[in-house]
Amino acid sequence: MSLSNETGATATTIELVRTQEFESWCTGLTPAALQWVSRMQFEAKSGQHAWLPDASGQPTKVVVGWDGADNLATLGGLPYQLAEGTYALSSEVSQLQLLGWGLGAYRFTRYKSAKREPATLLIPEEHDSDSLLNTVAAITLVRDLINIPAGDLGPSALADEASQMADANDAECRITVGEDLLSAGFGAIHAVGRAADDAPRLIDITWGDPDLPVVALIGKGVCFDSGGLDLKPAAAMRSMKKDMGGAAHVLGLAQLIMSAKLPICLRVLIPAVENAVSGNAFRPGDVLQTYAGVTVEIDNTDAEGRLVMCDALALAAETTPDLMIDFSTLTGSARSAVGPEIAAMFSNSDEVAAGLYAAGASQDDPVWRLPLYQDYAHMLDSSIADTVNSASSPYAGAITAALFLEKFVAEIPWVHYDVMAYNTRNRPGHPEGGEALGVRASFEFLKQKYGG
């Protein structure tokens, strides 16, 4: 456990030193300590650390640089930079800085043992340890699910993970599988997933008092994306185990909501499929019947995520929830626009979008709004169906994908996240690999909107 609320444990002291106060801080050091600081080239830069000696010259205290910002980075790199053991802070810190330690301690160890354990930090008594530990657990769930290869996390395994999460939180989980999807009207989900040996399915989780405001979370669960008959090149296919990142995000967010017992009625919908190639794979030029009754001409089978999402969005909208939030690893265009470390966000509500932006800024979980620019809707026109699934234009791919989804949400307040779901580099608090983007921002927004 990298964060601990244990009391009375023997611990090494950590002191934060503000960068702008470094010179004055140095004046209070002994000559021996000053010599150590100089040898270690410690200048109190953000995240930089050094050991200080006691009177006998033995290193007994850690000092850590802090630039004054409230973020994950201040303590996020320390769990593996410091030696194994238990540490306690002598300086005041924020809940967010403590969370940085917990998130920075993450490692994916399902297939390869860790070389060492992370250092443990004692949670100061004045902080909400339950909230910290619940958040670390939820983000760990998101990261673990994204990091698991598709061979071990196909649609059925993803459904099992969702069912276990629901059971652990006294939620109800219903799963519609295979040909039953057609009977229920989910033609798009079935078409995308029917070529795989592991049958497609729709996961439907409900929790909370139905008399409370309903919040629907919808997550793209494409457990592997070959591109279908419009096959991806090898380099693009290599990372497609993460194409179920949207599903992982909504499961993590749902776990946070349920652990905090937010006063809402929660619904979680995950279309879980593998976009595979076989004799019965759906084809470019096919026309699919969707749950909403909208017909979709297939321009490209590699634009499959929006197809499974449109059925789930239409089902969620059917009961007119107070708010709908979807997470999808949908387009490379969004990555080109904001990069891998920011969640691209679309919304049909200025109020909701502004609230999410502010919540993201406060939680060091940045989101950036992109426009639902209606003048681009013509790129989705079809001569034989209500719409095409993918514009043939190379421009505005994230926007046209969002405009496609918008056709299925009616007038309900709606947020669409187009996320990378993966860290391409190691940063303090953000190890390389699967990552949650926009989850903590959304949770903070929901707390502020609905209380809890």
C-alpha positions as CSV (number, residue, x, y, z in Angstrom):
1,M,0.0,0.0,0.0
2,S,1.7,3.2,-1.2
3,L,-0.6,5.4,0.9
4,S,-1.4,4.4,4.5
5,N,-3.6,5.7,7.3
6,E,-1.7,3.7,9.9
7,T,-0.9,5.6,13.0
8,G,2.1,5.3,15.2
9,A,4.4,3.9,12.5
10,T,8.1,4.7,12.5
11,A,8.7,6.9,9.5
12,T,11.3,9.1,7.8
13,T,10.4,12.7,7.6
14,I,9.7,14.5,4.3
15,E,9.8,18.3,4.3
16,L,8.6,20.4,1.3
17,V,10.8,23.4,0.4
18,R,9.3,26.1,-1.8
19,T,11.4,26.9,-4.8
20,Q,11.1,30.7,-4.2
21,E,12.1,30.3,-0.6
22,F,15.1,28.1,-1.2
23,E,17.8,30.8,-0.5
24,S,16.2,31.8,2.9
25,W,15.7,28.1,3.8
26,C,19.4,27.4,3.2
27,T,20.3,30.0,5.9
28,G,18.9,27.8,8.5
29,L,21.0,24.8,7.7
30,T,24.1,23.5,9.4
31,P,27.3,23.6,7.5
32,A,27.1,19.8,7.1
33,A,23.6,20.0,5.7
34,L,24.6,22.8,3.3
35,Q,27.4,20.6,2.0
36,W,24.9,17.8,1.4
37,V,22.6,20.1,-0.5
38,S,25.4,21.3,-2.6
39,R,26.7,17.9,-3.4
40,M,23.2,16.7,-4.4
41,Q,22.7,19.9,-6.5
42,F,19.4,20.4,-4.7
43,E,17.7,23.6,-5.7
44,A,14.2,22.9,-4.6
45,K,12.9,22.5,-8.1
46,S,9.5,20.8,-8.3
47,G,9.8,17.1,-7.4
48,Q,13.5,17.3,-6.8
49,H,14.6,15.6,-3.6
50,A,17.7,15.3,-1.4
51,W,18.6,13.6,1.9
52,L,19.8,15.7,4.9
53,P,22.0,14.5,7.7
54,D,21.5,14.6,11.4
55,A,24.1,15.9,13.9
56,S,26.1,12.7,13.4
57,G,26.2,13.1,9.7
58,Q,23.8,10.2,8.9
59,P,21.0,10.9,6.3
60,T,17.7,10.9,8.3
61,K,15.4,13.4,6.5
62,V,14.2,14.0,2.9
63,V,13.6,17.5,1.5
64,V,11.5,17.9,-1.6
65,G,11.3,20.9,-3.9
66,W,7.9,22.5,-4.5
67,D,7.1,25.2,-7.0
68,G,3.9,26.2,-5.1
69,A,1.5,24.6,-7.6
70,D,-1.2,22.3,-6.3
71,N,-0.8,19.3,-8.6
72,L,0.1,15.6,-8.8
73,A,3.7,16.2,-9.8
74,T,5.1,17.4,-6.4
75,L,5.0,14.0,-4.8
76,G,4.1,11.8,-7.8
77,G,7.7,10.8,-8.7
78,L,8.8,9.9,-5.1
79,P,7.4,6.4,-4.5
80,Y,10.1,4.9,-6.7
81,Q,12.8,7.5,-6.3
82,L,12.9,7.0,-2.5
83,A,14.1,3.8,-0.9
84,E,11.4,1.3,0.2
85,G,10.1,2.2,3.6
86,T,7.6,4.5,5.4
87,Y,7.7,8.3,5.2
88,A,5.7,11.1,6.9
89,L,5.3,14.7,5.8
90,S,6.3,17.5,8.2
91,S,4.8,20.1,5.9
92,E,1.2,20.9,5.0
93,V,0.1,19.4,1.8
94,S,-3.1,19.2,-0.3
95,Q,-5.3,16.2,-1.0
96,L,-4.2,16.5,-4.6
97,Q,-0.5,16.3,-3.8
98,L,-1.1,13.2,-1.6
99,L,-3.1,11.7,-4.5
100,G,0.0,12.2,-6.7
101,W,2.0,9.9,-4.5
102,G,-0.7,7.2,-4.7
103,L,-1.1,7.4,-8.5
104,G,2.7,7.6,-9.0
105,A,3.1,4.3,-7.1
106,Y,1.1,2.4,-9.7
107,R,2.8,-0.4,-11.6
108,F,1.1,-3.1,-13.8
109,T,2.3,-6.4,-12.4
110,R,-0.1,-9.0,-13.9
111,Y,2.6,-10.6,-16.1
112,K,5.9,-9.3,-14.6
113,S,6.8,-8.9,-11.0
114,A,7.8,-5.5,-9.8
115,K,11.5,-5.1,-9.1
116,R,10.7,-3.4,-5.8
117,E,7.8,-2.1,-3.8
118,P,6.9,1.6,-3.8
119,A,7.7,3.7,-0.7
120,T,4.8,4.2,1.6
121,L,3.5,7.6,2.7
122,L,1.5,8.1,5.8
123,I,-1.7,10.1,5.2
124,P,-1.8,13.1,7.6
125,E,-4.8,12.8,10.0
126,E,-6.4,16.0,8.8
127,H,-6.9,14.5,5.3
128,D,-9.8,12.4,4.0
129,S,-8.0,9.0,3.7
130,D,-11.1,7.2,2.4
131,S,-11.5,9.6,-0.5
132,L,-7.8,9.2,-1.3
133,L,-7.8,5.4,-1.2
134,N,-11.0,5.2,-3.2
135,T,-9.6,7.4,-5.9
136,V,-6.4,5.4,-6.1
137,A,-8.4,2.2,-6.4
138,A,-10.7,3.6,-9.1
139,I,-7.8,4.9,-11.2
140,T,-5.9,1.6,-10.7
141,L,-9.0,-0.2,-12.0
142,V,-9.0,2.0,-15.2
143,R,-5.2,1.5,-15.7
144,D,-5.3,-2.2,-15.1
145,L,-8.1,-2.9,-17.5
146,I,-6.5,-0.8,-20.3
147,N,-3.1,-2.6,-19.8
148,I,-4.5,-6.1,-20.0
149,P,-4.0,-7.6,-23.5
150,A,-7.0,-8.4,-25.6
151,G,-6.2,-12.1,-25.4
152,D,-7.1,-11.9,-21.7
153,L,-9.7,-9.2,-21.9
154,G,-12.2,-9.9,-24.7
155,P,-15.8,-8.9,-24.5
156,S,-16.8,-11.8,-22.2
157,A,-13.9,-11.0,-19.8
158,L,-14.7,-7.3,-19.8
159,A,-18.3,-8.2,-19.0
160,D,-17.1,-10.3,-16.1
161,E,-15.0,-7.4,-14.7
162,A,-18.0,-5.1,-15.0
163,S,-20.3,-7.6,-13.3
164,Q,-17.8,-8.1,-10.4
165,M,-17.5,-4.3,-9.9
166,A,-21.3,-4.1,-9.9
167,D,-21.7,-6.9,-7.4
168,A,-19.1,-5.3,-5.1
169,N,-21.2,-2.1,-5.0
170,D,-24.6,-3.7,-4.7
171,A,-25.5,-2.6,-8.2
172,E,-27.6,-4.5,-10.8
173,C,-25.9,-5.8,-13.9
174,R,-27.7,-7.1,-17.0
175,I,-25.8,-8.4,-20.1
176,T,-27.3,-8.9,-23.6
177,V,-25.2,-11.3,-25.7
178,G,-24.9,-12.3,-29.3
179,E,-28.1,-12.9,-31.3
180,D,-30.1,-11.4,-28.5
181,L,-28.7,-8.1,-29.4
182,L,-30.6,-8.3,-32.7
183,S,-33.8,-9.2,-31.0
184,A,-33.4,-6.2,-28.8
185,G,-32.7,-3.8,-31.7
186,F,-28.9,-3.3,-31.2
187,G,-28.0,-3.8,-34.9
188,A,-24.9,-1.7,-34.8
189,I,-23.3,-3.4,-31.8
190,H,-24.1,-6.8,-33.3
191,A,-22.7,-6.0,-36.7
192,V,-19.3,-4.7,-35.3
193,G,-18.8,-7.7,-33.0
194,R,-20.3,-10.6,-34.9
195,A,-17.1,-11.6,-36.7
196,A,-15.3,-12.4,-33.5
197,D,-15.3,-15.8,-31.7
198,D,-16.1,-14.0,-28.5
199,A,-19.7,-12.7,-29.0
200,P,-20.6,-9.0,-28.8
201,R,-22.6,-7.9,-25.8
202,L,-24.1,-4.9,-24.1
203,I,-23.4,-4.4,-20.4
204,D,-26.1,-2.5,-18.5
205,I,-25.4,-1.5,-14.8
206,T,-27.9,0.4,-12.6
207,W,-27.3,1.7,-9.1
208,G,-29.0,4.1,-6.7
209,D,-32.5,5.5,-6.0
210,P,-34.5,5.8,-9.3
211,D,-36.2,8.9,-7.8
212,L,-32.9,10.8,-7.8
213,P,-31.5,12.5,-10.9
214,V,-30.3,9.9,-13.4
215,V,-26.7,10.2,-14.7
216,A,-25.8,7.8,-17.6
217,L,-22.2,6.8,-18.3
218,I,-21.5,5.2,-21.7
219,G,-18.1,3.7,-22.5
220,K,-16.7,2.3,-25.7
221,G,-15.7,-1.3,-25.1
222,V,-13.9,-2.4,-28.3
223,C,-11.6,-4.9,-26.7
224,F,-9.5,-5.1,-29.8
225,D,-9.7,-3.3,-33.1
226,S,-8.2,-4.8,-36.2
227,G,-9.9,-2.2,-38.3
228,G,-12.2,-4.9,-39.7
229,L,-12.1,-5.4,-43.4
230,D,-10.6,-1.9,-43.7
231,L,-7.6,-3.5,-41.9
232,K,-5.3,-1.3,-39.9
233,P,-1.5,-1.4,-40.7
234,A,0.6,-3.2,-38.1
235,A,1.9,-0.1,-36.4
236,A,-1.6,1.2,-35.8
237,M,-2.9,-2.2,-34.6
238,R,-0.2,-2.7,-32.0
239,S,-1.8,-0.6,-29.3
240,M,-5.4,-1.6,-29.9
241,K,-5.7,-3.4,-26.6
242,K,-6.5,0.0,-25.3
243,D,-9.5,0.6,-27.6
244,M,-11.7,-0.4,-24.7
245,G,-10.4,2.5,-22.7
246,G,-13.7,4.2,-22.7
247,A,-15.3,1.2,-20.9
248,A,-12.5,1.2,-18.4
249,H,-13.1,5.0,-17.8
250,V,-16.8,4.6,-17.0
251,L,-16.2,1.6,-14.7
252,G,-13.6,3.6,-12.8
253,L,-15.9,6.7,-12.6
254,A,-18.8,4.5,-11.6
255,Q,-16.8,3.0,-8.8
256,L,-15.9,6.4,-7.5
257,I,-19.5,7.5,-7.6
258,M,-20.7,4.4,-5.8
259,S,-18.0,4.5,-3.2
260,A,-18.8,8.1,-2.4
261,K,-22.6,7.3,-2.5
262,L,-23.4,10.4,-4.6
263,P,-27.1,11.1,-4.4
264,I,-27.9,10.1,-8.0
265,C,-29.3,7.2,-9.9
266,L,-26.5,5.8,-12.0
267,R,-26.7,3.9,-15.2
268,V,-23.6,2.5,-17.0
269,L,-23.8,1.2,-20.5
270,I,-20.8,-0.6,-22.2
271,P,-21.0,-2.1,-25.7
272,A,-18.3,-4.8,-25.5
273,V,-17.1,-6.1,-28.9
274,E,-14.0,-7.2,-30.9
275,N,-13.8,-5.7,-34.4
276,A,-12.4,-8.8,-36.1
277,V,-12.2,-10.2,-39.6
278,S,-14.0,-13.3,-40.8
279,G,-16.5,-14.3,-43.5
280,N,-19.4,-12.6,-41.7
281,A,-17.6,-9.3,-40.9
282,F,-19.6,-6.2,-41.8
283,R,-18.4,-4.5,-45.0
284,P,-17.8,-1.0,-46.4
285,G,-21.0,0.0,-48.2
286,D,-23.3,-2.0,-45.8
287,V,-26.2,-0.2,-44.3
288,L,-26.8,-0.9,-40.6
289,Q,-30.1,-0.6,-38.6
290,T,-29.4,1.1,-35.3
291,Y,-31.4,1.1,-32.1
292,A,-32.6,4.6,-32.7
293,G,-34.0,3.7,-36.1
294,V,-31.3,5.7,-37.9
295,T,-29.8,3.9,-40.9
296,V,-26.0,4.1,-41.2
297,E,-24.0,3.5,-44.4
298,I,-20.6,2.1,-43.7
299,D,-17.9,4.2,-45.2
300,N,-15.1,2.6,-43.2
301,T,-15.2,-0.4,-40.9
302,D,-12.4,1.1,-38.9
303,A,-14.8,3.8,-37.7
304,E,-16.5,1.1,-35.5
305,G,-16.4,2.8,-32.1
306,R,-19.1,5.3,-33.0
307,L,-21.3,2.5,-34.3
308,V,-21.3,0.6,-31.0
309,M,-21.6,3.8,-29.1
310,C,-24.6,5.1,-31.1
311,D,-26.8,2.1,-30.0
312,A,-25.8,2.5,-26.3
313,L,-26.3,6.3,-26.4
314,A,-29.8,5.9,-27.9
315,L,-30.7,3.4,-25.2
316,A,-29.5,5.8,-22.5
317,A,-31.4,8.7,-24.0
318,E,-34.6,6.7,-24.1
319,T,-35.2,7.3,-20.4
320,T,-34.3,11.0,-20.6
321,P,-31.5,11.1,-18.0
322,D,-30.5,14.4,-16.3
323,L,-27.0,14.1,-17.9
324,M,-25.2,11.7,-20.2
325,I,-21.4,11.4,-20.3
326,D,-19.6,9.1,-22.7
327,F,-15.9,8.2,-22.9
328,S,-14.4,6.8,-26.1
329,T,-10.9,6.2,-27.7
330,L,-12.5,7.5,-30.9
331,T,-10.2,9.4,-33.2
332,G,-6.6,10.1,-33.9
333,S,-7.8,13.6,-34.8
334,A,-8.4,14.4,-31.2
335,R,-4.8,13.3,-30.4
336,S,-3.6,15.6,-33.1
337,A,-5.6,18.5,-31.6
338,V,-4.8,18.2,-27.9
339,G,-2.1,15.4,-27.6
340,P,-2.3,12.3,-25.5
341,E,-2.3,14.0,-22.0
342,I,-5.5,16.1,-22.3
343,A,-9.0,14.8,-22.7
344,A,-10.8,16.3,-25.7
345,M,-14.3,17.2,-24.7
346,F,-17.5,18.0,-26.6
347,S,-20.8,19.1,-25.1
348,N,-24.1,20.4,-26.1
349,S,-24.3,22.4,-22.8
350,D,-22.1,25.4,-22.3
351,E,-22.9,25.3,-18.5
352,V,-21.7,21.6,-18.2
353,A,-18.7,22.2,-20.4
354,A,-17.6,25.2,-18.3
355,G,-18.1,23.2,-15.1
356,L,-16.0,20.3,-16.3
357,Y,-13.2,22.6,-17.5
358,A,-13.1,24.2,-14.0
359,A,-13.2,20.9,-12.3
360,G,-10.4,19.5,-14.4
361,A,-8.3,22.5,-13.7
362,S,-8.8,22.1,-9.9
363,Q,-8.0,18.4,-10.0
364,D,-4.9,18.5,-12.3
365,D,-7.0,16.5,-14.8
366,P,-7.1,18.7,-17.8
367,V,-10.0,18.7,-20.3
368,W,-10.3,20.9,-23.4
369,R,-13.5,21.6,-25.2
370,L,-13.7,21.2,-28.9
371,P,-16.7,22.5,-31.0
372,L,-19.7,20.7,-32.2
373,Y,-19.4,22.7,-35.4
374,Q,-22.7,22.1,-37.2
375,D,-21.5,23.3,-40.6
376,Y,-19.4,20.1,-40.8
377,A,-22.5,17.9,-40.6
378,H,-22.7,17.8,-44.4
379,M,-19.7,15.5,-44.4
380,L,-21.8,12.8,-42.9
381,D,-24.5,12.8,-45.6
382,S,-25.3,9.6,-47.4
383,S,-27.2,9.2,-50.7
384,I,-28.8,5.9,-49.6
385,A,-29.1,6.0,-45.8
386,D,-29.7,8.6,-43.0
387,T,-26.0,9.1,-42.4
388,V,-22.5,7.6,-43.1
389,N,-20.4,6.5,-40.2
390,S,-17.3,8.2,-41.2
391,A,-16.6,11.3,-43.3
392,S,-14.3,10.7,-46.3
393,S,-12.6,14.1,-45.7
394,P,-9.3,14.1,-43.8
395,Y,-10.3,17.2,-41.9
396,A,-12.1,17.6,-38.5
397,G,-12.2,13.9,-37.8
398,A,-12.9,14.4,-34.0
399,I,-15.6,16.9,-34.7
400,T,-17.4,14.8,-37.3
401,A,-17.3,11.8,-35.0
402,A,-18.8,13.8,-32.3
403,L,-21.5,15.1,-34.7
404,F,-22.3,11.5,-35.6
405,L,-22.8,10.6,-31.9
406,E,-24.9,13.8,-31.3
407,K,-27.6,12.4,-33.6
408,F,-28.4,9.8,-30.9
409,V,-28.6,11.9,-27.8
410,A,-31.7,14.0,-28.5
411,E,-31.9,17.2,-26.4
412,I,-30.4,15.7,-23.3
413,P,-27.3,17.5,-21.7
414,W,-24.4,15.4,-23.0
415,V,-20.7,15.2,-22.8
416,H,-18.4,13.3,-25.1
417,Y,-14.8,12.6,-24.2
418,D,-12.4,11.5,-27.0
419,V,-9.4,10.2,-25.0
420,M,-6.0,8.6,-25.6
421,A,-6.4,6.4,-22.5
422,Y,-2.6,5.8,-22.5
423,N,0.5,7.6,-21.2
424,T,3.2,7.6,-23.9
425,R,5.8,8.7,-21.4
426,N,6.6,8.5,-17.7
427,R,5.6,11.6,-15.6
428,P,5.3,12.1,-11.9
429,G,1.9,10.6,-11.0
430,H,1.5,9.3,-14.5
431,P,3.4,6.1,-15.3
432,E,3.7,5.0,-18.9
433,G,0.7,2.8,-19.9
434,G,-3.0,2.8,-19.4
435,E,-4.4,6.1,-18.0
436,A,-7.6,7.7,-16.9
437,L,-8.3,11.1,-18.5
438,G,-11.2,13.2,-17.4
439,V,-12.4,10.7,-14.8
440,R,-11.4,12.8,-11.8
441,A,-12.6,16.0,-13.5
442,S,-16.0,14.4,-14.1
443,F,-16.3,13.1,-10.6
444,E,-15.5,16.5,-9.1
445,F,-18.1,18.1,-11.4
446,L,-20.7,15.5,-10.4
447,K,-20.0,16.1,-6.7
448,Q,-20.4,19.8,-7.1
449,K,-23.6,19.4,-9.2
450,Y,-25.4,16.8,-7.2
451,G,-23.7,17.1,-3.8
452,G,-22.0,14.3,-1.8
